[in-house]
Amino acid sequence: MAAIRAATASALELPAQLVAVSRSLDVSLFLVLSVLWGLSFPAISVGLDSLPPLFFAGLRYDVAAILLLAVAAIRIDGWVPTRRDDLAAIAAGGCFLVAGNGLLFVAQQTVPSGIAAILQSLAPIVTALLAIVLLDEHLTRVGVVGVAIGFVGVGLVISPDPGALLAGDTAARLLVVGQVCSIALGGVLVQRFSPAIDRVALTGWSMAVGALVLHAASEVAGEHLVGEGTNPTAVGAVLYLGVFSTAVAFLIYFAILEKYGAFEVALVSYLVPVVATVAGVFVLGETIGPGAVAGFSLVALGFALLKRNALVDVVDVVAGIRP
């Protein structure tokens, strides 16, 4: 009888151990994704020393599109889009989610990587607002307060000069806000079209479309690649951004998204600026003022108020209160 009880106890402990291991792996993936995306901002700053911004952005998504579409071709049946909704989603993703990032590359010519990453944390709030308009979602009174606080935080980060809103660093920071609005719109439009194609293939095709748009914009802008654009630092920046912070990062992103949902993935937005700021300060010698830190704190608070119910659910799962 004692042996049976011991065996039963061991059998009951095993699932709990497996759950603990699974959660540990999930946390590791979450942290890896945060690091990969966080380091993308200083990598952009480094690459911009040698490459024109729009062309640089196009190269990033050239590399990522090739890798993701290769994975899709090998692992996924029906990876080539044929349905109208799939094509519409790819067009929206390419033009807004991907090509819109060209604004970030232009802005980071003068905006520190840490500041650019902090402004990215506005994306979930803008996405929620656009979802109200385009997806018929609703916003509670507390949610309205959260949105307002978030925008006050962004105002602190930008710290605009009323007498020179379109000059220098202020204009560049507003470009980052424009990029945030673009990627938020792209995400909502993709959701609205409800594509049936696999997400890896959808992302790969969207990046291919976005890369074409960015290269076309580079030509229109008259960008020119000089000889130094092929130096090891520039090539390394392109490869890191294309392979690790885009292709590999999005495969991790989809793994987390499939298991936990969009809200949990959005929480990465609040660890990415920490990684980017630390890397920018210690590697690139950038400085982040107290206003930017306070602004980021307000944006995070606004997001917490906006998505407080989902946040409580996440805390309960992590604490083991419920599965």
N, C-alpha and C positions, 0 to 999 in steps of 0.2 A: 504493500500500500504506500509506503514512504517513497519507494522508487517511482510509482505512478504519479504521486503528487509532485515529485521533483521534476519528472519529465514534463508534466503539464505546465508547471511554472516556467520551465525553460522555453516551452513552446509559446507561452504567452509573452515572454520577454522578447522573443525574436522579432515579432512584428514591430514592437516599440523601438528596438535597436535599428531596424531597417528604416523606420520613419525618421529617426534621429540622423542616420547617415544621409538619407535623401534630403532632409532639410539643410544639413551641412553643405552638401553639394550645391543646393540651390543658392545658398548664401554666397558660396564661392563664385558661382556663375554671376550673381548679381554684382559682386565686387570686381570681378574681372571685366564685366561690361562697363562698369563705371570708370575703371582705369583706362580701358581702351578708348572710350569716348572722351574722357578727361584729357588724355595726352594728345588728342587730335588737335586741340586748340594751339598749344605751343608748337606742334608739328606744322600747322598752317603758317604760324609766324616765321618759323625757320625757313620753310619753302619759299615764302614770299620774298626773301632776300635775293632769290635767283629767278623766280618764275612770275610772269604776269598773272594776276588773280583769276580771271575767268578761264584762261587756258589751264592754269593749275587745277582749278576745280573740275574742269572737264576731264583732265588726266586721272584724277582721283576716281571718278565714276566710270571711266573707261576700264580701269583695272578691276574695279569691283563688279561691274556688269559682266565682264568676261568670266570671272571666277564663279559668280552666283549662277549664271546661265549654264556653265559647265556642270555645276552640281545638279541643277534642275534637269539637264538633259540626261544625266546618268541615273538619277534617283527617282524622277517623277514622270509618270505617264501623263500625257496631255499637257506638257509644259509650254507648248506653243499656243498663244491665245487665239481663239476663233469667235467667241461670243462677244456681242456688242458691249455688254456690261464690263467684260474683262478689258476690252480695248479702251473703253472710256476711263476705267480706273487707272490703267497704265498711262494714258495721256495726262490725267490729272496728277498722278504721282510723279511723272517725269517733269512736268512743267512747274509744279508748285513744291512738292516735297524735295525733289532733287535739284532742279535748276535754280530754285529759289535760294539754295545755299551759296550761289555765286555772290550774293550780296554780303554774306559773311566773309568770304575771301577778300572782297574789295574793302570791307570795313576793317579787317584785321591788319591792313597796311599801317594803320595808326592806333587802333584800339588794342590795348593789352589783352592777351589771351584769357586771363582770369576774368576781366570785365566782360568779354564776349561770352564766356561760359556762364557767368552770373545772369546775363540778360536772357540766355537760353531757358532759364528756369521759368520764364514767363509763358513758355509754350503750352503747358497743360491748362493754364487759366484762359488763354486765348482760344484754345481748342474747345473748352467748355462753352465759351460765349458763342462761337461759331456753330456749335452743335445745337444751341437753342434756336438759332435762325434757320439752319439747314436740315436739322434732324428732328425738329419739333420737341426738343427736350426742355425741361423747366428748371428755373433757378429759384431757390428759396430765399427768404430775407437774409438769413445768415450767409448764404452763398453770395448774395449781392455785396454784403459787407466784406466778404473774403476777396472778391474781385477788386473792390475799391482799394483795400489795403495792398493787394498785389501791385496795382498800378502806381500807388504812392511809392512803393518800394522801387519800382523801375525808375520812377522819377528821380529818386535819390541816386541810383546808379548812374543814370545819364547826366544828372546835374547840369541841365541846359543853361546857357547864358541867354537871357531874353533878348539881348541886343545883338546876338550873333548865332541864331539857331541853325543857320545853314553853313556855319564856318567850322573848319577843322574837325576836332575830335567829336564835337556834339553831333555834327552831320553824320559822321561815321557810326556813332552809337545808334543813331536813328535808323541807319541802314540795317544794323543788327536786329532792331525791333521789326523792321520790314521783313527781314528774313524769317523771323519767328512767326509773323502773321502768315507768310507764304507757306511754311511747312505745316502750320496748324490748319490752314485752309485745304492744303493737299490731303492731309490725313482725314479730315471730315468728308471731303468729296469722295475719296476712295471708299470710305465706309458707306456713303450714301449710294454708290453704284453697286454695292454688294457683289464684288467679283467672286466667281467660283473657282478660279485658277488658284493653284497652290501659292502660298505667300512667298516662298523663295523665288519661284518663277516670276511672280508679280513684281517683286522688288528688283530682280535682275533686269527685266524688261523696262521697268520704270527708270532704272539707272542708265540704261542704254539710251532711252529717249532724252533724259535729262542731260547726259553727256553731249549728245548732238546739239541740243539747245545751247548749252554753255559754249561749245566750240563755235557755233554760229554767232553768238553774242561776242565772243572774243574777236572774231573777224570784223564784225561791225564796229567794235570799239577800237580797232586798229592796233591790237596788241601784237607785239613781235617777240619771238623767242630768240634771245641772244646766246652766244656760245656757252656762257657760264650756266645756262639752264640745264646743261647735261653734267654738272659736277656731282660728285658722290653725295653731297648733302641734299641737293635738290632731288636726286633720284631716290635717296633713302626716304625723304619726306613723302614723295608720291607713293612709294611702295608701302610705307607704314600706313598711310591714310587709306589707300585702296584695298590692301590685303587685310590689315588687322582692324583698324578703326571703322571699316565699312563692311567688307565681306564677312570676316570672322565675327565681328560684333553683331551683325544682323542675324547670323545663324544662332548666336547665343540669345539675342533679343527674342527671336521667334520661339525658342525653347522655353523661355520664361513666360512669354505671352500665352503660349498654348496651355501651360500648366496653371498660371495664376491670373491671367487677364491683363487688360490694358492699364488699370490703375497701378498695380504693383510695378509694372515696367516704368510708368511715369515717375515713380519715386526715384529712379536712377537720376533724373534731372536735378535732384537736390544733393547728390553726392558728386556728380561730374564737376560742378564749379569748384569744389574743394580740391579735387585732384588737379584740375587745370590751374588753379591759383597757386598751389604749392609748387607745381612744376614751373610755372611762370616766374615765381619769385626766386627759386633756388637755381634754376637752369638758365633762365633768360634775364634775370636781374630786374624783373618788372616790380612795380609797387602797386599795392591795392590800399586805397584810403579807407578810413572808418565809415565814410558815407556809403561806399560800395558794400561793405560788410553789413551795415544796418539795412540797406536796401534789399540785399539778398534775404536777410532775416524776415523782413516784412513780406516779401514774395512767398517765402516758404510758409509763413503764418497764413497768408491769404489762401494759398492752396489747401492748407490743412482745414480751414473753415469751409472752403468750397466743397471738399471731398471728405468731410469729417466722418460720415457714416461708413464709407468704404475704408477709411483709415482705421476705424475701430475694428472692423472685420479683420483687417490685416494683423493688427495687434493681437486679437484673440487667437488667430491661427498660429502666429509666431510663439505666443505664450503657451500654446497647447491647450487652450480652453476649449477649442472645438476644432475638428478636422478641416 
